[in-house]
Amino acid sequence: MTDIVLHDALGLITQVAVDTRRVWADTPRLIDPANLGPAMPSASGICRASRLTTTLFVLPLGLVVWLAARVGTTHAASPPASSSAEVWAVEMAFREAVQLWADEGFEALWERGLWASRYRISREVFVRGMRHRVVKPTCCWDQIHAVRVHPQATDEAFVEAQVGIDVKTLGTTVRRRMIMYLRQEEGVWRVTLEDFLTKPEDAQSGLRAPW
């Protein structure tokens, strides 16, 4: 879009320059070289030439101001491409992990866990603990809302989101705020398995899993 506008603006400036040159060429000079006497210039021609000359100076100045504002706005509104890609990768890892939880793919979810988490919690213990949870993410459009990624370093981030939770004991769905920690290990964003065993945290509603 910017390239098109810039091209049109430059074309307009060129056209005004051509018209200005032509109008001034058609306007009689104050001294007529043929008669060596004063000439009578056309008032309308001079006025038109003056207006075009003013426009020729104003247009480039306006174009420069517009481009400067455009560049400043673009840099302010658009984060670096690499930063956006990393934030998206973290969010996708979080969404995929929550979906595995909703689908009860607990063994696959354990594989997504941090190495330290898998060292502390064996596959069997994790799967058993998740099966005993009285909650799981709901399906479809109400599953995840308002995701925010909070990078802590190049390889660490917290993900904050509102997650729709089905409560088996109540037969209802509630929305809970969850914050989970992810870290990148060998190019893969991995989740903290303990978060899935304990969050959302609400002991009074019996949402905490036994493990």
C-alpha positions in Angstrom: 0.0 0.0 0.0 2.8 2.4 0.9 4.6 1.7 -2.4 1.4 2.5 -4.4 0.8 5.8 -2.6 4.5 6.8 -3.0 4.4 5.9 -6.7 1.2 8.0 -7.2 2.7 11.0 -5.2 5.9 11.0 -7.3 3.8 10.8 -10.5 1.8 13.8 -9.3 4.9 15.8 -8.5 6.4 15.1 -11.9 3.1 16.1 -13.7 3.0 19.4 -11.7 6.7 20.1 -12.6 5.9 19.5 -16.3 2.8 21.8 -16.1 4.7 24.5 -14.3 7.5 24.5 -16.9 5.0 24.6 -19.7 2.9 27.5 -18.2 5.9 29.6 -17.5 7.2 29.0 -21.0 3.8 30.2 -22.4 3.8 33.3 -20.2 5.3 36.4 -22.0 8.4 37.7 -20.4 8.5 41.3 -19.0 10.8 42.4 -21.8 9.9 41.4 -25.3 13.3 40.5 -27.0 11.7 41.1 -30.5 10.7 44.7 -29.8 13.2 45.5 -27.0 10.3 47.0 -25.1 8.1 46.1 -22.2 5.7 43.2 -22.9 2.2 42.8 -21.4 2.2 39.4 -19.6 -1.1 37.6 -19.1 -2.3 38.1 -15.5 -4.1 34.8 -15.5 -1.0 33.0 -16.9 1.2 34.4 -14.2 -1.4 33.5 -11.5 -1.6 30.0 -12.7 2.2 29.7 -13.0 2.6 31.0 -9.5 0.1 28.5 -8.1 1.8 25.6 -9.8 5.2 26.7 -8.6 3.9 26.9 -5.0 2.3 23.4 -5.4 5.6 22.1 -6.8 7.4 23.2 -3.5 4.6 22.1 -1.2 4.0 18.6 -2.5 7.5 17.2 -1.9 7.5 18.7 1.6 4.1 17.1 2.4 5.4 13.8 0.9 8.5 13.8 3.2 6.4 14.6 6.3 3.9 11.8 5.4 6.7 9.2 4.8 8.4 10.2 8.1 5.1 9.7 10.0 4.4 6.5 8.2 7.8 5.0 9.1 7.5 6.1 12.7 4.1 4.5 13.0 5.2 1.3 11.4 8.1 0.9 13.7 6.1 1.7 16.8 3.2 -0.6 15.9 5.1 -3.6 14.5 7.4 -5.6 16.7 10.5 -7.3 15.2 9.5 -10.3 13.1 11.7 -12.6 15.1 10.0 -11.5 18.4 6.5 -12.0 17.0 7.5 -15.5 15.7 8.8 -16.6 19.1 5.6 -15.3 20.9 3.5 -17.2 18.4 5.5 -20.4 18.9 5.0 -20.1 22.7 1.3 -19.6 22.3 1.0 -22.5 19.9 2.8 -24.8 22.3 0.5 -23.8 25.1 -2.6 -24.3 23.0 -1.5 -27.7 21.8 -0.8 -28.8 25.3 -4.2 -27.7 26.6 -5.8 -29.5 23.7 -4.0 -32.7 24.6 -5.3 -32.3 28.1 -8.9 -31.8 26.8 -8.5 -34.9 24.5 -7.1 -36.9 27.5 -3.9 -37.5 25.5 -1.9 -37.6 28.7 1.0 -39.7 27.5 1.5 -37.3 24.6 1.2 -34.4 27.0 3.9 -36.0 29.2 6.2 -36.1 26.2 5.7 -32.3 25.8 6.9 -31.7 29.4 10.2 -30.2 30.4 13.0 -32.7 31.0 13.2 -31.7 34.6 9.4 -32.3 35.0 9.7 -35.7 33.4 12.5 -36.5 35.7 10.5 -35.6 38.8 7.2 -37.1 37.6 7.2 -40.4 35.7 4.9 -41.1 32.8 2.8 -43.5 34.9 2.4 -41.1 37.8 1.5 -38.2 35.5 -1.1 -40.2 33.5 -2.7 -41.5 36.7 -2.8 -38.1 38.3 -4.4 -36.5 35.2 -7.1 -39.2 35.0 -8.1 -38.5 38.6 -8.6 -34.8 38.0 -12.2 -33.7 38.4 -11.6 -30.9 35.8 -10.5 -30.7 32.2 -10.6 -28.0 29.5 -13.9 -27.7 27.7 -14.0 -28.1 23.9 -14.4 -25.8 20.9 -14.8 -22.1 21.0 -15.0 -21.7 24.8 -11.7 -23.5 25.5 -9.1 -20.7 25.5 -9.6 -16.9 25.7 -7.4 -13.8 26.1 -4.0 -15.4 25.7 -1.1 -13.3 26.7 2.6 -14.4 26.4 5.0 -12.8 28.8 8.6 -13.6 27.7 11.1 -13.8 30.5 14.2 -14.5 28.4 15.0 -15.8 24.9 14.1 -19.3 26.1 11.6 -18.7 28.9 8.0 -17.4 29.0 4.8 -17.4 31.0 1.5 -17.8 29.3 -1.6 -16.2 30.9 -5.0 -17.2 29.6 -8.7 -17.6 30.5 -9.5 -21.3 30.1 -12.9 -22.9 30.0 -13.0 -25.7 32.5 -15.5 -28.6 32.7 -16.1 -29.5 36.4 -17.1 -33.2 36.4 -18.5 -33.1 40.0 -20.7 -30.1 39.3 -21.6 -30.9 35.7 -20.9 -27.3 34.7 -18.3 -25.2 32.9 -16.4 -22.4 34.5 -13.8 -20.0 33.2 -10.6 -19.9 35.2 -7.4 -17.8 34.8 -4.3 -19.9 34.4 -0.7 -19.0 34.2 1.8 -21.6 32.9 5.5 -21.7 32.6 7.2 -22.8 29.4 10.9 -23.1 28.4 12.6 -23.8 25.1 14.8 -26.9 25.1 16.7 -27.8 22.0 14.4 -25.6 19.9 11.2 -27.0 21.3 8.9 -25.1 23.7 8.0 -27.4 26.6 5.5 -27.1 29.4 5.8 -27.7 33.1 3.9 -30.9 33.9 3.2 -29.8 37.5 1.1 -27.0 36.2 -1.3 -29.5 34.6 -1.6 -31.5 37.8 -2.3 -28.5 40.0 -3.9 -25.7 38.0 -6.4 -24.2 38.1 -5.7 -23.9 41.8 -8.9 -23.9 43.9 -8.8 -26.3 46.8 -12.3 -25.3 48.1 -13.9 -26.5 44.9 -12.0 -29.7 44.8 -10.2 -28.8 41.6 -6.7 -29.9 42.9 -5.7 -33.3 41.7 -4.4 -36.0 44.0 -0.9 -37.1 43.1 
